[in-house]
Amino acid sequence: RIQQGFNPENWKPFKSVGTGVREIRISEDKGIFRVMYVARFSDAVYVLHAFQKKTRKTTKKDIDIAKARYAEVVRAQLGRK
């Protein structure tokens, strides 16, 4: 769905990680899960981080992981030009 340019069903922007980053929110019997991704680049959807959410607020550790991976994607994209 995302690769075809459509939005996932339950998402929100996560601008503090980087431009174009979105968070998919998944709730199931076994818990609440999050997937942070960026689809800003035309060649792929980059999954930055996926985790089970155990607190009300997304932890700094999870945000830092996503930020570091976002920076790697940006560097890789700039290297292609």
N, C-alpha and C positions, 0 to 999 in steps of 0.2 A: 504494500500500500504506500509506504513512504517513498520507495524507489520510483513509484509512478507519479509522485508529486502530490499525493493526498496526505492529509493530516491523520495521525492515529486517533483513536476514539477518545482517549483520556490523556491529555497532555497539557503542559504549560511551558512557556519560555523559561530558560534558566540563564539569564543574561550575565549573572555574576561569574559564570564559568567562561563564557566567551560569546562572541557574536554568532547568532544563529543556532545556539545550543538549545535543545529542548529536552524535557523530561517526560517520559511516558510513565504513567501511574497505574499500577496493577494491584488490585485487591483480591485476595483469595482466602479460602479457609485457613491455609497454612501461614498467612501473613500478608504484609504489604511489601511490595517490591517496586523498585525504580530502575529505569534504564535511561541514561543520559546519552544523547547522540547529537550529531551534527550532519545535516544533509545539504549544507550550503555549497559544497563542492560537487560539481556535476558528475564526476565519475563514480561516486560511491556514497553510501550511507556509513558514516563512521560511528561505531558504538564506542563511546568513551569510557563508560563505567556502568555496571549493573550490580545491584546490591539489594539486600533485604533491609527495609527500613524498620528500625526498632525504637526510634525516638520520634517525637513530634516534629522536631526540626532536623533537616539534613545535617549530618555531622561535618565538621571542618575537614576531617580526614577524607570523607567521600568527595567533598567539593575539591580538595587539593589534588586528589587522584585524577578527577575529571579535567581540572585545569591543566595539569601536566600533560595529559594525553592530548588535549586540545592543542596545546603549544607544539607538540610533536607533529600533529596533522598539519598545522599551519606551516611549520618549517618544511615539511615534506612537499607540500603544495608549492611553496615558493621556490624550492629547489628544482621543480619541474619546468619552471618558466625560463 
